[in-house]
Amino acid sequence: MPVRSLLFVPGDSERKFNKAMLGNADALIFDLEDSVSVDRAPVARALIADWLRTNPRASRTKQFWVRINPLSQPSSLADLVAVIGGEPDVVFLPKTQSGADVKLLGDYLTVLEEREDIPRGATKIVPVATETPESLLSFSSYIGASPRLAGLTWGAEDLAAALQATTNRLPDGSYEMTYRMARSFCLLGARAAGVEPIDTIWADYRDPEGLKTDSELGRRAGFTGKVAIHPDQIDIINAAFAPSAEEISYAQQVVQAFEMQGVGTVGLNGKMLDMPHLKQARSILALAGEIAAKEAGRSSAAHV
């Protein structure tokens, strides 16, 4: 199922690892990039590697992702060599320029998986695909770039720095056109590549109403999940990216109408519906079922 909530966790803080595990995030992103200073990098690599091995993939109730440094930096290879033996579910790759970066990372992973006796292709890749000017001009390159590609996400802060912009916001607080375009390209590129589109962070963790609104807008647009920077954001994101009771009820009515009438176009509550409506309804019901099963599994694991 899609990952609804992804929580950044500084890679050099075991205390924050433990705190993050207590929450309801679908995935934890152990960070080796922005939140870790150069002198703390060896400590962070060792902590993440140990944590991954202590929590083997088969026993995890959350996905464990690792954000490495950009491939343009030598430290990215040190990051990979340190953590791959622990079998992270996903390598989160910042500052990509095109699908060629995904292919190159995939080649590195193939070599390291062979070394660690990990099944080839087990480690997936999700790039942050909007952090350089080049990246906005190359979204079609992600189509077919690698079978490891599992999603695309976007970010506005590094892009603003790369463009030498003084801000990425308009006076009313909304994103300037370039960054709205980056968001749209991410959504279109992910769907074109057949992978999950993941929305970027809501930076003000003290603004739950703003997060709720932003998350709901993201889901309506077509994103399937959102990155968080604080544990308090997780439950809001999970709720926003799950079908509501009203959506589930209506989807059930749509499916039943098609089943009862047995034709390609049906009437429901004064509206004419055709096959795209049925497809959407089935998708909503499937997602609701997957979320319910996941939450039941977490509840069972918590009581073991």
C-alpha positions in Angstrom: 0.0 0.0 0.0 1.1 3.6 -0.3 3.1 5.1 2.5 1.0 7.8 4.0 3.4 9.4 6.6 7.2 9.5 6.6 9.0 11.0 9.5 12.5 12.4 9.3 14.7 11.2 12.2 18.2 12.6 12.7 20.7 9.8 12.2 22.9 10.6 15.2 20.2 10.4 17.9 19.3 7.0 19.3 16.9 8.7 21.7 14.9 10.1 18.7 15.0 6.6 17.1 13.2 5.2 20.1 10.7 8.1 20.2 9.9 7.8 16.5 9.2 4.1 16.9 6.4 4.8 19.4 4.5 6.9 16.9 2.3 5.8 14.0 4.5 6.9 11.0 4.3 4.4 8.2 8.0 5.0 7.5 11.0 6.5 9.3 13.6 8.3 7.3 16.9 8.0 9.2 18.8 11.0 8.0 22.5 11.2 7.1 22.3 14.5 5.2 21.0 17.8 6.5 20.5 17.0 10.1 23.9 15.4 10.7 27.1 17.5 10.8 30.2 16.2 9.1 32.0 15.3 12.3 29.0 13.3 13.5 28.6 11.4 10.3 30.6 8.3 11.4 28.5 8.1 14.6 25.3 8.4 12.6 26.2 5.7 10.1 27.1 3.3 13.0 23.9 4.0 14.9 21.7 3.5 11.8 23.5 0.4 10.8 23.1 -1.1 14.3 19.4 -0.1 14.4 18.6 -1.7 11.1 20.3 -5.0 12.1 18.6 -5.0 15.5 15.2 -4.6 13.7 15.4 -7.0 10.7 13.1 -6.3 7.8 10.8 -9.3 8.5 9.9 -8.0 12.0 9.3 -4.4 11.1 5.9 -2.8 11.6 7.2 0.4 9.8 9.4 0.8 6.8 12.9 2.0 7.5 14.3 4.5 4.9 17.8 6.1 4.9 18.5 9.5 3.4 22.1 9.4 2.2 24.1 12.4 0.9 23.8 13.4 -2.8 25.7 11.2 -5.2 27.8 14.2 -6.1 29.4 13.9 -2.7 31.9 11.2 -1.8 30.2 10.7 1.5 27.2 9.1 -0.3 29.2 6.0 -0.9 30.4 5.8 2.7 26.7 6.2 3.7 25.7 3.3 1.5 28.5 1.0 2.5 27.7 1.5 6.1 23.9 0.9 6.1 23.1 -1.5 3.3 23.9 -4.6 5.4 21.0 -3.7 7.6 18.6 -3.9 4.6 16.9 -0.5 4.6 13.6 -0.7 2.7 14.3 2.5 0.7 17.3 4.7 0.0 16.0 8.3 0.0 18.2 10.2 -2.5 18.5 14.0 -2.3 19.4 16.5 -5.0 18.9 14.3 -8.1 19.2 15.8 -11.5 17.5 13.1 -13.5 16.7 9.4 -13.7 20.3 8.8 -14.5 21.1 9.3 -10.8 18.5 6.6 -9.9 20.1 4.2 -12.4 23.6 4.9 -11.0 22.4 4.4 -7.4 20.7 1.2 -8.5 24.0 -0.1 -9.9 25.7 0.7 -6.6 23.0 -1.1 -4.7 23.3 -4.2 -6.9 27.0 -4.5 -6.0 26.4 -3.9 -2.3 23.4 -6.3 -2.2 25.6 -9.0 -3.8 28.3 -8.4 -1.2 25.8 -8.6 1.7 23.9 -11.6 0.3 20.7 -9.5 0.0 18.3 -10.4 -2.8 19.0 -8.3 -5.8 16.5 -5.4 -6.1 15.3 -5.6 -2.5 16.4 -2.1 -1.7 14.1 0.5 -3.4 14.9 4.2 -4.3 12.9 7.4 -3.8 14.6 10.5 -5.0 13.9 14.1 -4.1 13.4 15.2 -7.6 13.1 19.0 -7.5 16.1 20.3 -5.6 18.2 21.4 -8.6 17.3 23.5 -11.7 18.2 20.6 -13.9 15.8 18.3 -12.2 12.7 20.3 -13.2 13.6 19.9 -16.8 14.1 16.1 -16.7 11.1 14.4 -15.1 10.4 12.2 -18.1 13.8 10.6 -17.5 12.4 8.8 -14.4 10.1 6.7 -16.6 11.7 3.3 -16.8 14.9 4.5 -15.0 15.1 1.6 -12.7 12.8 -1.2 -11.3 14.0 0.0 -7.9 12.2 3.3 -8.3 9.3 3.3 -5.7 8.3 7.0 -5.6 9.1 10.6 -6.2 9.0 13.5 -3.8 9.8 17.2 -4.0 11.2 20.0 -1.9 11.3 23.7 -2.2 14.1 24.8 0.2 17.1 23.5 -1.7 15.6 24.6 -5.0 15.3 28.1 -3.7 19.0 28.1 -2.7 20.0 26.7 -6.0 18.1 29.4 -7.8 19.5 32.1 -5.5 16.0 33.1 -4.6 15.5 35.2 -1.5 12.3 33.3 -0.7 10.1 30.6 -2.3 6.8 32.2 -1.0 4.5 35.0 -2.1 3.4 37.7 0.3 0.2 35.7 1.1 2.3 32.7 2.2 1.6 30.5 -0.8 4.4 29.1 -3.0 5.7 31.2 -5.8 5.0 29.8 -9.3 8.3 28.0 -9.8 7.7 25.9 -6.7 4.1 25.2 -7.5 5.4 24.0 -10.8 7.9 21.7 -9.1 5.1 20.2 -7.1 3.0 19.6 -10.2 5.9 18.1 -12.1 6.6 15.7 -9.2 3.0 14.5 -9.2 2.9 14.1 -13.0 6.3 12.5 -13.1 5.5 10.0 -10.4 2.2 9.0 -12.1 3.9 8.8 -15.5 6.6 6.5 -14.0 4.0 4.3 -12.2 5.3 5.1 -8.7 3.9 6.9 -5.6 3.9 10.7 -5.5 4.9 11.9 -2.0 4.2 15.5 -0.9 6.8 17.6 0.8 7.0 18.8 4.4 4.9 21.3 6.2 7.6 23.3 8.0 5.7 24.9 10.8 5.1 21.9 13.2 3.3 24.2 15.6 0.5 24.8 13.0 -1.6 21.7 13.0 -4.5 23.4 11.1 -2.2 24.5 8.4 -0.8 21.0 8.1 -4.3 19.5 8.0 -5.3 21.8 5.2 -2.1 21.3 3.2 -2.3 17.5 3.6 -5.9 17.4 2.5 -5.1 19.5 -0.6 -2.2 17.2 -1.4 -4.4 14.1 -1.3 -7.1 15.7 -3.4 -4.4 16.6 -5.9 -3.3 13.0 -6.2 -0.4 12.6 -3.7 -0.5 9.4 -1.6 1.6 10.5 1.4 3.5 13.3 3.0 6.9 13.8 4.7 6.9 15.0 8.3 9.5 16.7 10.4 8.0 16.2 13.8 6.2 13.3 15.5 3.2 15.5 16.3 2.5 15.8 12.6 2.0 12.0 11.9 -1.6 11.4 13.1 -2.8 14.5 11.1 -1.1 13.3 8.0 -2.4 9.7 8.4 -5.9 10.9 8.7 -5.7 13.2 5.7 -4.3 10.5 3.4 -6.9 7.9 4.4 -10.4 7.7 2.9 -13.0 9.3 5.2 -16.1 7.4 6.4 -18.2 9.4 3.9 -15.8 8.6 1.0 -15.9 4.9 1.9 -19.7 4.9 2.1 -20.1 6.6 -1.3 -17.6 4.3 -2.9 -19.6 1.3 -1.7 -22.7 2.8 -3.2 -20.9 3.3 -6.5 -19.7 -0.3 -6.7 -23.1 -1.6 -5.7 -24.8 0.5 -8.4 -22.6 -0.9 -11.1 -23.0 -4.4 -9.8 -26.8 -4.1 -9.6 -27.3 -2.4 -13.0 -24.7 -4.4 -14.8 -23.9 -1.7 -17.4 -21.1 0.6 -18.2 -23.0 3.8 -17.2 -25.2 4.1 -14.2 -27.3 6.7 -12.4 -26.7 7.4 -8.7 -28.2 10.2 -6.7 -29.1 12.1 -9.8 -25.6 11.8 -11.4 -24.4 9.7 -14.3 -21.4 7.7 -13.6 -19.1 5.7 -15.9 -16.1 3.4 -15.6 -13.6 6.0 -14.3 -15.9 6.5 -11.3 -16.0 2.8 -10.7 -12.3 2.5 -10.9 -11.9 5.4 -8.4 -14.4 3.8 -6.0 -12.7 0.5 -6.1 -9.3 2.2 -5.4 -10.8 4.0 -2.4 -12.2 0.8 -1.0 -8.9 -1.1 -1.6 -6.9 1.6 0.2 -9.3 1.7 3.1 -9.0 -2.1 3.4 -5.2 -2.0 3.3 -5.0 0.8 6.0 -7.4 -1.2 8.2 -5.3 -4.3 7.9 -2.1 -2.4 8.6 -3.5 -0.8 11.7 -4.8 -4.1 12.9 -1.3 -5.6 12.4 0.3 -2.8 14.4 -2.2 -3.3 17.2 -1.5 -7.0 17.3 2.3 -6.4 17.3 1.9 -3.9 20.2 0.2 -6.5 22.3 2.7 -9.3 21.7 
